[in-house]
Amino acid sequence: MEHTEHILSYGKLTAVWVALLVLTAATIMVTRFELGVWKVWAALAIASVKSGLVIAFFMHMKYEPRLFRIILFVALFTLAGFIGGTFFDVLYR
């Protein structure tokens, strides 16, 4: 199997970096408003988008074969299940 390198342009990497900075500012802005329980959900949603950008572009997952992406999502859903199970365990003690 031949390996081809996927070199991203500096412009695209800079755009992703700027998007990450904007999303970080959005996370900080969310903490300034009284949103109740929605504050946590908004922060988690922004963090999910940020991690998706990092995984897709800086870790080059966007250019990997479909099998690697499937394995990544299985691992992430398994991790989410363990974290969710931990929260339910603590909640119902």
Secondary structure, 3 states (H helix, E strand, C coil): CCCCCCCCCHHHHHHHHHHHHHHHHHHHHHHHCCCCCHHHHHHHHHHHHHHHHHHHHHCCHHHCCHHHHHHHHHHHHHHHHHHHHHHHHHHCC
